[in-house]
Amino acid sequence: MPPSSHNITSSDLFTDYLVIGAGVIGLSIAKHLSDAGKECLVIEKQGLFGEETSSRNSEVIHAGIYYPQGSFKARLCVTGKHQLYNYCQQRAIEHKPLGKLIVATCSEEEEQLSLIESKAQANGVLDLERLSQAQVNALEPNVKSTSALLSPSTGIIDAHQYMLSLVGDIEDASNAIVYKAEVTGIEPTANGWTVSINNQGEQLTVQCRWLINAAGLHANALAELYMTDVPPIHYCRGLYFSYSGTPVFQHLIYPVPEKNTVGLGIHATLDMAGQVKFGPDTQYLDSIDYQMPVDKALAEIKAKWAQAIKRYFPTLDEQKLQPSYAGIRPKLSGPNEAAQDFRIEGPNEHGLSNLIHLLGIESPGLTSSLAIGEYVLQLIDQYES
Ligand SMILES: Cc1cc2nc3c(=O)[nH]c(=O)nc-3n(C[C@H](O)[C@H](O)[C@H](O)COP(=O)(O)OP(=O)(O)OC[C@H]3O[C@@H](n4cnc5c(N)ncnc54)[C@H](O)[C@@H]3O)c2cc1C
């Protein structure tokens, strides 16, 4: 069932809570506001929900293994994972807890596995299992390793079905999402905010008490409209290649991440139909560009990827690697800078009343989305009580 589209009419020109962005984060926030009986409006510049980063990712439900202890990423991923599995079960959203293997291919990487295990434990991820080479072989005959860590609570989800369900929750509460409506101006008022919107060529203004900026890759640019000292955004693209033919793995297969890299290494994930895909890699860009490489650039990337993948999948057939799609991470850290946490900031952090913004919501944003929605609702309730 396609989502209902909604036009802004003069009776809509005030709302209590205005959420910018119908990606998985804006939708989860609006779902939590709706469940709490609050009146809200979601403004989305694309013609449908989830057209940007929320539909250009790996669709992996992460366990919460790698993030620094106590960070938003660690806490919200672990809580969000449990909430997401429960929500998927309640709403019959397609998902599979396939499990993931982090595979070591030499003694140095085996030491890394121990560090990863301790980090996971510190984050409350207590279900990791150390597997011997023989145990890995029994589970995944195509994988070459010296040993591995099995994360049973890592899985995959149909992100589109998930977002469609969130849209249903919002609309069931008589709240609306307005598509093809781009926020172009934000001004403070005595009681909240005035938001200027270009709705298919028509200029409108909406008054709201609370404004929530969940605009993903564009959140920092929108923040420039209401504050100074906005952290710069860095666009970091990840490419995916599908692997044609019958599935060669049953689990998600990740190499041990190389030290000082921004990604997790070229790994293998599966989609709901069992199709294997490899990626994403990491490449910083000056602007948003989803184009897949062609010709010489494509050949070079395939050769580089093949070398990385063959370390754990020696029988890779390069001919079966087909360019698939790209996603762009909204990173707050640039090349060679330390990874940064999500920035979910309210009045205490940025000094502006009745406003929450979410910057740098890269991975594990999909997994954390329900926990992020819950956190934003709690933040608002804290100021309103
Ligand atoms: C390559 C890659 C792989 C990833 N893999 C995973 C994974 O496996 N698991 C996981 O948990 N996470 C993963 N993530 C992270 C996850 O995809 C994101 O954290 C999440 O999708 C972010 O959602 P969002 O709603 O913040 O952003 P978006 O989905 O980008 O939504 C923002 C919305 O705001 C709208 N918008 C922007 N500006 C305006 C404006 N001015 N007016 C109105 N609307 C506006 C946009 O059109 C967009 O729809 C991955 C990310 C990438 C890039």
PDBQT file of the ligand as one rigid body, heavy atoms in Angstrom, charges set to zero:
ROOT
HETATM    1  C1  LIG A 401      26.775   2.811   3.088  1.00  0.00    +0.000 C 
HETATM    2  C2  LIG A 401      25.969   2.789   4.342  1.00  0.00    +0.000 A 
HETATM    3  C3  LIG A 401      25.703   1.584   4.992  1.00  0.00    +0.000 A 
HETATM    4  C4  LIG A 401      24.973   1.566   6.172  1.00  0.00    +0.000 A 
HETATM    5  N1  LIG A 401      24.647   0.367   6.734  1.00  0.00    +0.000 NA
HETATM    6  C5  LIG A 401      23.926   0.330   7.874  1.00  0.00    +0.000 A 
HETATM    7  C6  LIG A 401      23.541  -0.905   8.451  1.00  0.00    +0.000 A 
HETATM    8  O1  LIG A 401      23.757  -1.968   7.880  1.00  0.00    +0.000 OA
HETATM    9  N2  LIG A 401      22.911  -0.886   9.650  1.00  0.00    +0.000 N 
HETATM   10  C7  LIG A 401      22.633   0.267  10.311  1.00  0.00    +0.000 A 
HETATM   11  O2  LIG A 401      22.125   0.209  11.426  1.00  0.00    +0.000 OA
HETATM   12  N3  LIG A 401      22.911   1.461   9.742  1.00  0.00    +0.000 NA
HETATM   13  C8  LIG A 401      23.527   1.518   8.541  1.00  0.00    +0.000 A 
HETATM   14  N4  LIG A 401      23.815   2.715   7.946  1.00  0.00    +0.000 N 
HETATM   15  C9  LIG A 401      23.357   3.943   8.592  1.00  0.00    +0.000 C 
HETATM   16  C10 LIG A 401      21.888   4.237   8.313  1.00  0.00    +0.000 C 
HETATM   17  O3  LIG A 401      21.558   3.988   6.966  1.00  0.00    +0.000 OA
HETATM   18  C11 LIG A 401      21.612   5.701   8.651  1.00  0.00    +0.000 C 
HETATM   19  O4  LIG A 401      22.077   5.968   9.956  1.00  0.00    +0.000 OA
HETATM   20  C12 LIG A 401      20.147   6.065   8.598  1.00  0.00    +0.000 C 
HETATM   21  O5  LIG A 401      19.555   5.632   7.406  1.00  0.00    +0.000 OA
HETATM   22  C13 LIG A 401      20.012   7.581   8.714  1.00  0.00    +0.000 C 
HETATM   23  O6  LIG A 401      18.656   7.915   8.607  1.00  0.00    +0.000 OA
HETATM   24  P1  LIG A 401      18.231   9.437   8.578  1.00  0.00    +0.000 P 
HETATM   25  O7  LIG A 401      16.756   9.441   8.704  1.00  0.00    +0.000 OA
HETATM   26  O8  LIG A 401      19.033  10.208   9.563  1.00  0.00    +0.000 OA
HETATM   27  O9  LIG A 401      18.724   9.974   7.150  1.00  0.00    +0.000 OA
HETATM   28  P2  LIG A 401      18.020   9.887   5.730  1.00  0.00    +0.000 P 
HETATM   29  O10 LIG A 401      17.529   8.551   5.434  1.00  0.00    +0.000 OA
HETATM   30  O11 LIG A 401      18.989  10.483   4.755  1.00  0.00    +0.000 OA
HETATM   31  O12 LIG A 401      16.763  10.827   5.886  1.00  0.00    +0.000 OA
HETATM   32  C14 LIG A 401      16.854  12.237   5.932  1.00  0.00    +0.000 C 
HETATM   33  C15 LIG A 401      15.663  12.771   5.181  1.00  0.00    +0.000 C 
HETATM   34  O13 LIG A 401      15.623  14.188   5.297  1.00  0.00    +0.000 OA
HETATM   35  C16 LIG A 401      15.131  14.710   4.080  1.00  0.00    +0.000 C 
HETATM   36  N5  LIG A 401      15.546  16.114   3.989  1.00  0.00    +0.000 N 
HETATM   37  C17 LIG A 401      16.793  16.595   3.922  1.00  0.00    +0.000 A 
HETATM   38  N6  LIG A 401      16.775  17.945   3.837  1.00  0.00    +0.000 NA
HETATM   39  C18 LIG A 401      15.482  18.323   3.861  1.00  0.00    +0.000 A 
HETATM   40  C19 LIG A 401      14.828  19.582   3.786  1.00  0.00    +0.000 A 
HETATM   41  N7  LIG A 401      15.513  20.714   3.683  1.00  0.00    +0.000 N 
HETATM   42  N8  LIG A 401      13.478  19.607   3.818  1.00  0.00    +0.000 NA
HETATM   43  C20 LIG A 401      12.753  18.448   3.925  1.00  0.00    +0.000 A 
HETATM   44  N9  LIG A 401      13.334  17.217   3.972  1.00  0.00    +0.000 NA
HETATM   45  C21 LIG A 401      14.680  17.153   3.953  1.00  0.00    +0.000 A 
HETATM   46  C22 LIG A 401      15.819  13.829   3.040  1.00  0.00    +0.000 C 
HETATM   47  O14 LIG A 401      15.169  13.894   1.797  1.00  0.00    +0.000 OA
HETATM   48  C23 LIG A 401      15.749  12.467   3.693  1.00  0.00    +0.000 C 
HETATM   49  O15 LIG A 401      14.614  11.732   3.302  1.00  0.00    +0.000 OA
HETATM   50  C24 LIG A 401      24.515   2.780   6.751  1.00  0.00    +0.000 A 
HETATM   51  C25 LIG A 401      24.765   3.990   6.088  1.00  0.00    +0.000 A 
HETATM   52  C26 LIG A 401      25.463   3.996   4.886  1.00  0.00    +0.000 A 
HETATM   53  C27 LIG A 401      25.679   5.289   4.164  1.00  0.00    +0.000 C 
ENDROOT
TORSDOF 0
